[in-house]
């Protein structure tokens, strides 16, 4: 360009040495490495000019780890390429879209907002919810459910053990829960599933993962690509400010003791009151066929959204940044280009449809502005009041080269399985039930509206109204009056993945499948959020690659499609590293809502059955974690047998042969049996010798074998056993009126006061 807008700055670049360019990148917060700077210098040397500040800012967003997946794509593509069958997967854009049996479709996506939540927990979590809602809206779906798997340091961590510059785990947890509560409740989308996990590994870097499921009644997703040259680019929603500038760069490096102050401006400001009419206006425009393509403005702001939208369609673009509605005066063009201000969407609209599109948004009192057009390409031209501010070959900006990171396996040493004492069963039982990872989450669930929209059939809390307990999955009725349901659950096993990322990832998929089987659902799909540490560490890269392989193998074996996902790297700092933490948002199909099953015991006298093979494998278990035991053998993963077991179980449920079901997870049989009894205000008598393990202690705490505990109607016991023939199924005991009795070969070893224990369990968390 011979003449640039006076509002932009030309940055001396072509003739600088790499050391100078690295200093420039650091000073401007661009995040480029030496190889990338060399490539940029070559590009602008070929162009015969220096870059503008707008161009460098846009390139930094698109080339960031957060937006480009430059360290992870090489592992994700081969692992998951065959897990998007066309017979089921209708779209793989900002969210995955799955065909729903009998008509319609649903969308799902999970992602992270970890770094912003570490700096400003309320705003970071709230805008995480706002972002995941936009991802689902951006494929044409109405958001119908939210999930929130959360990971913090121990709530009772003494202040003296909190590193300088880091906020206390309790402060973070309370702020995050409040942010999710206020945003989700105000926008009118139920939060129906999630989890709260505690470990010292998450003190410096908490994980705030949020998922969303949406509904498309016509079954036709809106594409995330431009359709034709000459279409208009319409920006709608919130006005643009300085919040969120550099957000993706902030998310693409480790936290430091200065992140809380230095990076506060990278955290966006959410506005759920605007989001609700934005959703309604978008859905109305979709229904009238006015939108040819759409992207939400998340990481990287307008730069990332516009570039990805038009490049996916094979086009270029022209945008005048001076036409972008601003929240405050004085923003420079590069700030407008990359601001991550919230509640914004970018639409590809045919010129003839623009007047009606703008009319709809005015009726909903949502700002909408025509800011540019889809061009033939291959360039993007960015203007300010009609004068050039940037001109780049679009493919160069939005397709950065992959990084081939070095990987190396961590040294691992397997220790022998320790003996679990048999003579302290009551104390062990109470210890596991009252552990922070197991106590009731009712206080948190109650602050979320999990029934708004009226679709929630099986709720997050199961059982008697006066003594609710935990369930494994929620079930929604996406179609009013419809027979089929959509089950929604989350799953994570960071401690198992820390021991062995491949097997641990398989166990995460098994947990998701068990949760779905427990409510009578057939596994259908999952979206994954892969939370890992610094990818410059070869051990982290190896962990990531193995976990991705484990998730994919588990998905194939258990019948999950994987249409969407998210990667979050650089989780750590100040010498702390999170464990490998892949988190799943999983869905399943319930063919008959009337047969959906809950976890609470229903009737005294009914037999209790244990499905699956028990194994004395304690690696990653709650019992082992509480004793600081590492290097123990993980539970053996067996996804193919679990699929057979799950199919048999769902058949039994559809025949009315199962009254209650709960999977065996953290805390082993102690947690599973207590939660089933708590929910029904009933008791149990079980013979731990039926597990076939070597002692009562290990039988009580072991989590291996991918197992479920069931209550079966007494009159249906024989039919149930016949239905389950061919899968591991044994009678464990009986539902009683009250109390817990633990036996070994019919000899009573311990009794548990469940009523007293319930009161302690229910109020122990102390959140929100």
C-alpha positions in Angstrom: 0.0 0.0 0.0 1.3 3.5 -0.9 -0.9 5.2 1.7 -2.1 3.9 5.0 -4.7 5.3 7.4 -3.1 7.9 9.8 -4.7 5.9 12.6 -2.4 2.9 12.1 1.3 2.5 12.9 3.9 1.0 10.6 6.1 -1.3 12.6 9.8 -1.6 11.5 10.2 -5.3 10.9 11.8 -6.5 7.7 15.4 -5.4 8.5 15.5 -6.3 12.1 17.4 -9.1 13.6 15.5 -12.0 15.2 16.7 -10.9 18.7 15.2 -7.5 18.1 12.0 -9.0 16.8 11.7 -11.2 19.9 12.0 -8.1 22.1 9.4 -6.4 19.9 7.0 -9.4 20.3 7.4 -9.5 24.0 6.9 -5.7 24.4 3.7 -5.8 22.4 2.4 -9.1 23.9 2.3 -10.8 20.5 3.6 -14.2 21.6 5.6 -15.1 18.5 8.5 -17.5 18.7 11.8 -17.3 16.7 10.5 -19.6 13.9 7.3 -17.6 13.5 9.1 -14.3 13.5 11.4 -15.5 10.8 8.4 -16.6 8.7 6.8 -13.2 9.2 9.9 -11.3 8.3 10.1 -13.3 5.1 6.5 -12.6 4.2 6.8 -8.9 4.6 10.2 -8.8 2.8 8.4 -10.5 -0.2 5.6 -7.9 0.1 8.3 -5.2 0.1 7.0 -3.4 3.1 6.7 -3.4 6.9 3.5 -4.5 8.7 1.0 -2.3 10.3 0.1 -2.7 13.9 -3.3 -4.0 12.8 -1.7 -6.8 10.8 0.6 -7.9 13.6 -2.2 -7.9 16.1 -4.4 -10.0 13.8 -1.6 -12.4 13.1 -0.8 -12.8 16.8 -4.4 -13.9 17.5 -4.6 -16.4 14.6 -1.2 -17.8 15.4 -1.7 -18.2 19.1 -1.9 -21.6 20.6 -5.4 -20.9 21.8 -6.7 -20.2 18.3 -4.5 -22.3 16.0 -4.0 -25.5 18.0 -0.5 -25.5 16.5 0.9 -27.9 19.1 -2.0 -30.3 19.2 -3.5 -30.6 15.7 -0.8 -33.1 14.7 -2.1 -35.5 17.3 -5.8 -34.8 17.2 -6.4 -35.3 13.4 -5.2 -38.9 13.2 -6.8 -39.9 16.5 -10.3 -38.6 15.8 -10.6 -38.5 12.0 -12.9 -41.6 11.8 -15.2 -40.6 14.7 -17.5 -38.3 12.8 -19.7 -40.7 10.9 -21.9 -38.9 8.4 -24.9 -41.1 9.3 -24.9 -39.3 12.7 -22.8 -36.2 12.6 -24.4 -33.3 10.7 -21.8 -30.6 11.5 -18.4 -30.1 13.1 -18.1 -26.3 13.3 -18.1 -24.2 16.4 -20.1 -27.0 18.0 -20.7 -30.5 16.8 -24.2 -31.3 15.6 -25.7 -34.8 15.9 -28.9 -36.3 14.4 -31.5 -37.0 17.0 -33.5 -40.2 16.5 -37.0 -39.5 15.3 -36.3 -36.0 14.0 -34.3 -32.8 14.8 -30.7 -32.6 15.9 -28.7 -31.4 18.9 -25.4 -29.6 19.3 -22.7 -30.0 21.9 -19.4 -28.4 22.8 -17.2 -28.1 25.9 -14.3 -25.6 26.4 -12.2 -24.0 29.0 -12.0 -20.6 30.6 -9.1 -21.4 33.0 -6.7 -18.5 32.9 -9.4 -15.7 33.1 -11.0 -17.5 36.0 -7.7 -17.7 37.8 -7.3 -13.9 37.5 -11.0 -12.8 38.0 -13.0 -15.8 38.9 -16.5 -14.3 38.7 -16.0 -12.6 35.4 -13.9 -15.4 34.0 -16.4 -18.1 34.7 -19.4 -15.9 33.6 -17.8 -15.1 30.2 -16.9 -18.8 29.8 -20.6 -19.6 30.0 -21.3 -16.7 27.5 -18.7 -18.1 25.1 -20.0 -21.7 25.2 -23.6 -20.4 24.6 -22.3 -18.6 21.5 -20.6 -21.7 20.2 -23.9 -23.6 20.2 -25.8 -20.6 18.8 -23.3 -20.3 16.0 -24.4 -23.6 14.5 -28.1 -22.6 14.6 -29.0 -24.3 17.8 -31.0 -23.0 20.8 -29.0 -23.6 24.0 -31.0 -25.9 26.3 -28.5 -27.1 28.9 -25.2 -26.2 30.5 -22.5 -28.2 32.4 -19.6 -27.1 34.6 -16.8 -29.5 35.6 -14.6 -27.4 38.0 -11.2 -28.1 39.5 -9.7 -26.2 42.5 -7.1 -26.6 45.2 -8.3 -27.8 48.6 -10.8 -25.3 50.1 -9.1 -25.5 53.5 -5.6 -24.8 52.2 -3.9 -22.5 54.8 -3.1 -19.0 53.6 0.5 -19.6 54.3 0.5 -22.3 51.6 -1.0 -20.2 48.9 1.8 -18.9 46.6 2.3 -15.1 46.3 0.1 -13.6 43.6 -2.3 -16.5 43.7 -5.9 -16.3 45.0 -7.1 -18.8 47.6 -9.0 -21.9 46.4 -12.1 -20.9 48.4 -12.1 -17.4 46.9 -11.8 -18.9 43.4 -14.4 -21.5 43.9 -17.0 -19.1 45.4 -16.3 -16.6 42.6 -16.5 -19.1 39.8 -19.8 -20.7 41.1 -21.3 -17.2 41.4 -20.3 -16.3 37.9 -21.8 -19.5 36.4 -24.9 -19.0 38.5 -25.6 -15.4 37.6 -24.9 -15.8 33.9 -26.7 -19.1 33.3 -29.7 -18.2 35.4 -30.1 -14.7 33.9 -29.9 -16.0 30.3 -32.4 -18.7 31.1 -30.4 -21.9 30.3 -30.4 -24.7 32.9 -27.2 -26.0 34.4 -27.9 -29.7 34.6 -24.5 -31.5 35.0 -20.9 -31.0 36.2 -18.6 -31.7 39.0 -16.3 -30.1 41.5 -12.9 -31.7 42.1 -10.1 -30.7 44.6 -6.4 -31.3 44.5 -3.2 -29.3 45.4 -2.3 -29.6 41.7 -5.0 -27.0 40.9 -4.0 -24.3 43.5 -2.1 -22.1 41.0 -4.2 -22.9 37.9 -7.8 -23.9 38.5 -9.7 -25.5 35.7 -13.1 -24.0 34.7 -14.6 -26.1 32.0 -18.1 -25.3 30.7 -20.2 -27.2 28.2 -23.4 -26.5 26.4 -26.0 -28.6 24.5 -28.4 -27.0 22.0 -31.4 -28.1 20.1 -32.2 -27.7 16.3 -35.8 -28.7 15.7 -35.4 -28.7 11.9 -32.1 -30.7 12.1 -30.3 -28.3 9.8 -27.1 -26.6 11.2 -26.1 -23.2 10.0 -22.6 -23.3 8.5 -19.6 -21.6 10.0 -18.4 -20.4 6.6 -19.2 -17.7 4.1 -21.4 -18.7 1.2 -20.8 -16.3 -1.7 -18.8 -13.3 -2.8 -20.7 -10.0 -2.4 -22.5 -11.0 0.8 -22.5 -8.5 3.6 -20.8 -9.1 6.9 -23.1 -8.0 9.7 -21.8 -7.6 13.3 -24.5 -7.9 16.0 -24.6 -7.9 19.7 -22.5 -6.0 22.3 -20.5 -2.9 21.6 -16.7 -3.2 21.4 -14.5 -2.0 24.2 -11.0 -2.6 25.5 -11.8 -5.6 27.6 -10.4 -8.9 26.5 -7.6 -7.4 24.4 -4.8 -10.0 24.3 -7.0 -12.7 25.8 -5.7 -15.5 23.5 -2.1 -14.5 24.2 -2.8 -14.6 27.9 -4.3 -18.1 27.5 -1.3 -19.2 25.6 1.3 -18.9 28.3 1.7 -20.0 31.9 0.4 -18.0 34.9 2.9 -16.0 37.0 2.7 -14.2 40.3 1.9 -11.0 38.3 -0.9 -12.4 36.2 -3.6 -11.2 38.6 -2.7 -7.5 37.9 -0.9 -7.5 34.6 -3.5 -9.6 32.7 -6.7 -8.4 34.3 -7.5 -6.4 31.1 -7.4 -9.7 29.1 -10.6 -10.9 31.0 -13.8 -10.0 29.1 -16.9 -8.5 30.6 -20.1 -10.5 30.2 -23.7 -9.3 29.7 -26.3 -12.1 30.0 -29.1 -9.6 29.8 -28.0 -8.8 26.2 -27.2 -12.4 25.4 -30.8 -13.6 25.8 -32.3 -11.2 23.1 -29.2 -11.9 20.9 -30.1 -15.6 21.1 -33.8 -14.9 20.2 -32.9 -12.6 17.3 -30.4 -15.0 15.9 -32.9 -17.9 16.1 -35.5 -15.8 14.3 -33.1 -14.8 11.6 -32.1 -18.5 11.1 -35.7 -19.6 10.9 -36.4 -17.1 8.1 -33.3 -18.3 6.2 -31.6 -14.9 6.3 -28.2 -16.2 7.5 -25.8 -17.8 5.0 -23.0 -18.3 7.6 -22.1 -17.3 11.1 -19.2 -17.2 13.6 -19.2 -16.1 17.2 -16.6 -13.6 18.4 -14.6 -15.4 21.0 -10.8 -15.7 21.2 -9.1 -13.2 18.9 -12.3 -11.2 18.5 -13.3 -9.9 15.1 -10.0 -10.8 13.6 -10.3 -14.5 14.2 -14.1 -14.7 13.6 -14.1 -12.9 10.3 -10.9 -14.6 9.0 -12.2 -18.1 9.8 -15.7 -17.4 8.5 -14.6 -16.3 5.0 -11.5 -18.5 4.6 -13.6 -21.6 5.3 -15.7 -20.6 2.3 -12.7 -19.9 0.1 -13.1 -16.1 0.0 -11.5 -12.9 1.2 -13.0 -10.0 3.0 -13.2 -6.2 3.3 -14.1 -4.7 6.7 -14.2 -1.0 7.8 -13.3 -1.1 11.5 -14.6 2.5 11.9 -18.1 1.1 11.4 -17.8 -1.2 14.5 -20.1 0.2 17.3 -17.8 1.1 20.2 -18.5 1.2 24.0 -15.9 3.9 24.5 -14.2 6.5 22.4 -10.6 6.5 21.4 -9.9 2.8 20.5 -7.2 2.4 18.0 -7.9 0.2 14.9 -5.8 -2.7 16.2 -7.7 -2.7 19.5 -11.1 -2.8 17.6 -9.7 -5.6 15.5 -8.8 -8.0 18.3 -10.9 -6.9 21.2 -12.8 -9.9 22.8 -15.7 -7.9 24.1 -18.6 -10.3 24.7 -22.0 -11.0 23.3 -21.0 -10.5 19.6 -21.7 -12.5 16.5 -20.7 -12.1 12.9 -23.2 -13.1 10.1 -22.9 -13.6 6.4 -26.1 -12.1 5.0 -27.1 -11.7 1.3 -27.5 -8.0 0.4 -31.2 -8.4 -0.3 -31.7 -9.9 3.2 -29.9 -7.2 5.1 -32.9 -4.9 5.7 -35.1 -7.7 7.1 -32.1 -9.0 9.2 -31.6 -5.6 10.7 -35.3 -5.2 11.3 -35.4 -8.4 13.4 -32.4 -7.3 15.5 -33.9 -3.8 16.1 -37.2 -5.5 17.2 -35.2 -7.4 19.9 -33.2 -4.2 20.8 -29.9 -5.8 19.8 -27.4 -3.6 17.9 -26.5 -4.9 14.4 -24.3 -3.1 11.9 -23.1 -3.9 8.3 -19.3 -3.6 8.6 -18.1 -5.1 5.3 -18.4 -7.7 2.7 -17.2 -11.1 1.5 -14.8 -10.6 -1.4 -13.3 -13.0 -3.9 -10.0 -13.2 -2.1 -7.3 -14.2 -1.5 -6.7 -11.1 0.5 -8.3 -9.5 3.5 -8.5 -5.7 3.4 -9.1 -3.9 6.6 -10.0 -0.2 6.5 -10.5 2.7 8.9 -12.9 5.3 7.5 -12.3 4.0 4.0 -8.5 4.1 4.2 -6.3 0.9 4.4 -5.3 -0.3 7.8 -4.2 -3.9 6.9 -3.9 -6.1 3.8 -2.8 -9.7 4.2 -3.1 -12.9 2.2 -5.8 -14.5 4.3 -4.5 -18.0 4.1 -1.2 -16.8 5.5 -2.9 -15.4 8.5 -5.4 -18.1 9.4 -3.3 -21.1 8.6 -0.1 -21.0 10.7 2.3 -23.8 10.4 2.1 -26.8 12.8 4.7 -27.1 15.4 6.3 -30.6 15.7 6.9 -30.7 19.4 9.3 -33.2 20.9 7.7 -35.8 23.1 9.1 -38.1 25.8 7.4 -40.5 28.2 7.7 -39.8 31.9 9.6 -42.4 33.9 7.0 -44.5 35.8 7.6 -47.1 38.5 4.8 -49.5 39.4 4.5 -50.2 43.1 2.8 -53.2 44.7 -0.8 -52.9 45.8 -0.9 -52.1 49.5 -3.1 -54.0 51.9 -6.4 -52.3 52.9 -7.2 -53.1 56.6 -10.3 -55.2 57.2 -10.7 -54.3 60.8 -11.6 -50.6 60.4 -14.4 -50.8 57.9 -16.8 -48.3 59.5 -14.0 -45.7 59.8 -12.9 -46.3 56.2 -16.5 -46.1 55.0 -17.0 -42.7 56.7 -13.6 -41.4 55.6 -14.5 -42.0 51.9 -18.1 -40.8 52.1 -17.0 -37.5 53.9 -14.0 -36.8 51.6 -14.1 -33.4 49.9 -14.3 -35.1 46.5 -17.4 -37.0 47.6 -19.6 -34.9 49.9 -22.9 -33.5 48.6 -22.8 -30.8 45.9 -26.4 -29.9 46.7 -25.5 -26.4 47.9 -24.0 -25.7 44.5 -26.7 -27.4 42.4 -29.4 -25.4 44.2 -28.0 -22.0 43.2 -28.2 -23.0 39.5 -31.6 -23.1 37.9 -31.6 -26.6 36.5 -35.3 -26.6 35.6 -35.8 -23.4 33.5 -37.2 -24.2 30.0 -39.1 -27.2 31.5 -37.1 -29.9 29.7 -35.3 -31.5 32.7 -36.9 -34.9 33.3 -34.1 -36.5 35.4 -32.5 -33.8 37.5 -29.0 -33.4 38.9 -30.2 -34.5 42.4 -32.0 -37.8 42.7 -34.2 -39.2 45.5 -36.6 -38.1 48.2 -37.2 -34.3 48.2 -36.0 -34.1 51.9 -32.8 -36.1 51.3 -31.5 -35.6 47.8 -28.4 -37.4 46.6 -26.2 -37.5 43.6 -27.1 -39.0 40.2 -24.9 -39.9 37.3 -26.6 -38.0 34.4 -29.4 -35.6 33.7 -32.1 -36.4 31.1 -33.8 -33.8 29.1 -36.9 -34.0 26.9 -35.8 -31.9 23.9 -39.2 -32.2 22.2 -42.3 -31.3 24.3 -44.5 -34.4 24.6 -41.8 -36.5 22.8 -41.0 -40.0 24.0 -37.2 -39.9 23.6 -34.8 -38.2 25.9 -31.3 -36.8 25.7 -29.0 -37.8 28.6 -26.2 -35.4 29.6 -23.2 -36.1 31.8 -19.6 -35.1 32.4 -16.5 -37.2 33.3 -12.9 -36.7 34.3 -10.2 -38.8 35.9 -7.1 -36.5 36.3 -5.5 -38.8 38.9 -5.7 -41.9 36.7 -4.4 -39.8 33.7 -1.5 -38.7 35.9 -0.5 -42.4 36.4 -1.0 -43.4 32.8 -2.5 -40.9 30.3 -3.6 -43.5 27.8 -5.3 -45.9 30.2 -6.6 -42.9 32.2 -8.3 -41.5 29.2 -9.9 -44.8 28.4 -11.2 -44.8 32.0 -12.7 -41.3 31.5 -14.6 -42.6 28.5 -15.8 -45.6 30.4 -17.0 -43.4 33.3 -19.0 -41.3 30.8 -20.5 -44.4 29.4 -21.4 -45.8 32.8 -23.0 -42.5 33.8 -25.2 -42.8 30.7 -26.0 -46.4 31.2 -27.1 -45.6 34.7 -30.1 -43.5 33.5 -31.0 -45.9 30.7 -29.2 -44.1 27.9 -27.2 -45.5 24.9 -23.9 -43.6 24.5 -24.1 -41.3 21.4 -21.4 -38.6 21.4 -18.9 -36.6 23.5 -17.1 -33.4 23.2 -13.7 -33.2 25.0 -11.8 -30.4 26.7 -8.1 -31.4 26.9 -6.5 -29.5 29.8 -2.7 -29.9 29.9 0.4 -28.1 30.9 3.2 -26.4 29.0 3.7 -27.9 25.5 7.3 -26.9 25.4 7.8 -29.8 27.9 8.2 -33.1 26.0 6.5 -35.0 28.9 3.4 -32.8 28.5 3.3 -33.5 24.8 3.6 -37.2 25.3 0.8 -37.1 27.9 -1.4 -35.2 25.5 -0.8 -37.5 22.6 -1.4 -40.6 24.7 -4.6 -39.2 26.2 -5.9 -38.2 22.8 -5.3 -41.8 21.6 -7.0 -43.2 24.7 -10.1 -41.0 24.2 -10.4 -42.0 20.6 -9.9 -45.7 21.3 -12.5 -45.5 24.0 -14.9 -43.7 21.7 -14.6 -46.4 19.0 -15.1 -49.2 21.5 -18.2 -47.7 23.2 -19.9 -46.2 20.2 -19.3 -42.5 20.8 -19.1 -40.0 17.9 -16.7 -37.1 18.6 -17.9 -34.1 16.6 -16.2 -31.3 18.6 -13.6 -30.5 21.2 -11.3 -27.9 22.7 -7.6 -27.8 23.8 -6.3 -25.8 26.7 -2.5 -25.8 27.2 -0.1 -23.8 29.4 -2.1 -24.7 32.5 0.4 -24.2 35.3 3.0 -21.8 36.6 5.1 -20.9 39.6 6.6 -24.4 39.5 3.2 -26.1 39.6 1.8 -28.4 36.9 -1.7 -29.7 36.6 -2.2 -33.4 36.0 -3.3 -34.4 32.5 -7.0 -33.6 32.7 -9.2 -34.5 29.7 -12.8 -33.7 30.5 -15.8 -35.0 28.6 -19.3 -33.7 28.0 -21.1 -36.8 26.9 -24.6 -37.5 25.6 -26.8 -40.5 25.2 -30.2 -41.4 23.8 -33.0 -42.6 26.1 -35.6 -44.3 23.9 -38.4 -44.1 26.5 -38.4 -41.3 29.0 -40.8 -43.2 31.2 -38.1 -45.8 31.7 -35.3 -43.4 32.7 -33.7 -44.6 35.9 -32.4 -42.7 39.0 -29.8 -43.6 41.6 -31.9 -43.7 44.8 -33.0 -46.9 46.4 -36.8 -47.2 46.2 -38.1 -50.1 48.3 -36.9 -52.2 51.3 -36.6 -55.9 50.5 -35.4 -55.4 46.9 -32.2 -57.2 46.0 -29.0 -55.3 45.2 -26.8 -56.4 42.3 -23.3 -55.6 41.2 -22.6 -55.5 37.5 -19.0 -55.8 36.2 -15.9 -57.6 37.4 -14.3 -56.4 40.6 -10.6 -55.9 40.6 -8.2 -55.0 43.4 -6.6 -52.2 41.4 -6.2 -49.0 43.5 -4.2 -46.7 41.3 -5.8 -43.2 41.2 -8.5 -44.2 43.7 -9.8 -41.9 46.3 -8.4 -44.2 49.0 -4.9 -44.1 47.5 -5.0 -40.3 46.9 -5.9 -39.6 50.5 -2.7 -41.5 51.5 -0.5 -39.9 48.9 0.1 -43.3 47.2 1.3 -43.0 43.6 2.5 -45.6 41.1 -0.2 -48.1 41.9 -1.7 -50.3 39.2 -4.6 -48.5 37.5 -8.0 -50.2 37.0 -7.8 -52.2 33.8 -9.8 -50.6 31.0 -12.2 -52.8 29.2 -14.5 -50.7 27.0 -15.7 -53.5 24.8 -17.0 -55.7 27.7 -18.5 -52.5 29.2 -20.4 -51.9 26.0 -21.9 -55.4 26.1 -22.8 -54.9 29.8 -24.4 -51.5 29.1 -26.5 -52.9 26.3 -27.8 -55.6 28.5 -28.5 -53.2 31.3 -30.4 -50.8 29.1 -32.5 -53.7 27.8 -33.4 -54.6 31.4 -34.3 -51.0 32.2 -36.6 -50.8 29.1 -38.4 -53.9 30.4 -38.9 -52.3 33.8 -36.5 -54.7 35.6 -34.3 -52.0 37.3 -35.5 -49.6 40.0 -32.2 -47.8 40.7 -28.7 -47.7 39.2 -25.4 -45.9 40.2 -21.9 -46.4 38.8 -19.0 -47.3 41.1 -16.5 -44.4 40.9 -14.6 -42.3 43.4 -14.8 -44.0 46.8 -15.8 -47.4 45.5 -18.7 -49.3 47.0 -18.7 -47.1 50.1 -19.7 -44.0 48.1 -22.0 -45.8 45.7 -24.0 -47.6 48.3 -24.2 -44.6 50.7 -25.5 -42.2 47.9 -28.1 -44.7 46.8 -29.3 -45.1 50.4 -29.2 -41.4 51.1 -31.4 -40.6 48.2 -34.1 -43.1 49.2 -33.9 -42.6 53.0 -33.3 -46.4 53.1 -30.5 -48.7 54.1 -28.6 -51.7 52.8 -27.1 -55.0 53.9 -24.3 -56.3 51.6 -21.8 -59.2 51.6 -18.5 -57.8 50.4 -17.3 -61.4 49.8 -19.5 -61.5 46.7 -17.1 -59.2 44.9 -14.5 -62.0 44.8 -11.8 -59.7 46.1 -9.3 -60.8 48.8 -10.7 -58.9 51.8 -13.5 -56.7 53.0 -11.3 -53.6 53.0 -10.2 -53.7 49.4 -13.7 -54.7 48.4 -15.1 -51.6 50.0 -12.6 -49.1 48.5 -11.6 -50.5 45.1 -12.9 -48.6 42.0 -11.8 -51.0 39.3 -13.8 -53.1 36.9 -16.1 -50.5 35.4 -19.0 -51.5 37.6 -22.5 -50.4 38.5 -24.8 -51.1 41.5 -28.4 -51.8 40.8 -31.7 -52.2 42.8 -34.0 -54.7 41.1 -37.7 -55.3 42.1 -37.9 -58.5 44.2 -40.6 -59.9 42.0 -38.4 -59.4 38.8 -35.1 -60.8 40.1 -35.3 -64.0 38.1 -36.2 -62.2 34.9 -33.4 -59.7 35.5 -30.8 -62.4 36.0 -32.0 -64.1 32.8 -31.7 -60.8 30.9 -28.2 -60.2 32.2 -27.0 -63.7 31.4 -23.6 -63.5 29.7 -22.3 -60.4 31.5 -20.8 -60.3 35.0 -23.7 -59.9 37.4 -23.8 -61.0 41.1 -26.2 -60.5 44.0 -24.6 -58.2 46.5 -27.2 -57.8 49.2 -30.6 -56.3 50.0 -32.2 -52.8 50.4 -33.3 -52.3 54.0 -35.4 -49.8 56.0 -32.4 -48.0 57.5 -28.7 -48.3 58.4 -25.8 -49.9 56.5 -24.5 -53.4 57.3 -21.3 -54.7 55.9 -20.7 -58.4 55.9 -18.1 -60.9 54.8 -19.4 -64.4 54.1 -22.5 -63.7 56.1 -20.5 -62.5 59.1 -21.3 -58.9 60.1 -18.2 -56.8 60.2 -19.5 -53.2 60.6 -22.7 -51.2 60.9 -23.1 -47.6 59.6 -25.4 -45.0 61.0 -26.6 -43.6 57.6 -28.9 -41.0 59.1 -26.2 -39.3 61.1 -23.7 -39.7 58.3 -26.1 -38.2 55.8 -26.4 -35.0 57.8 -22.6 -34.6 57.9 -22.3 -35.5 54.2 -25.0 -33.1 53.1 -23.5 -30.0 54.7 -19.7 -30.7 54.6 -18.8 -28.8 51.4 -19.5 -25.3 52.6 -20.1 -23.9 49.1 -21.3 -21.7 47.6 
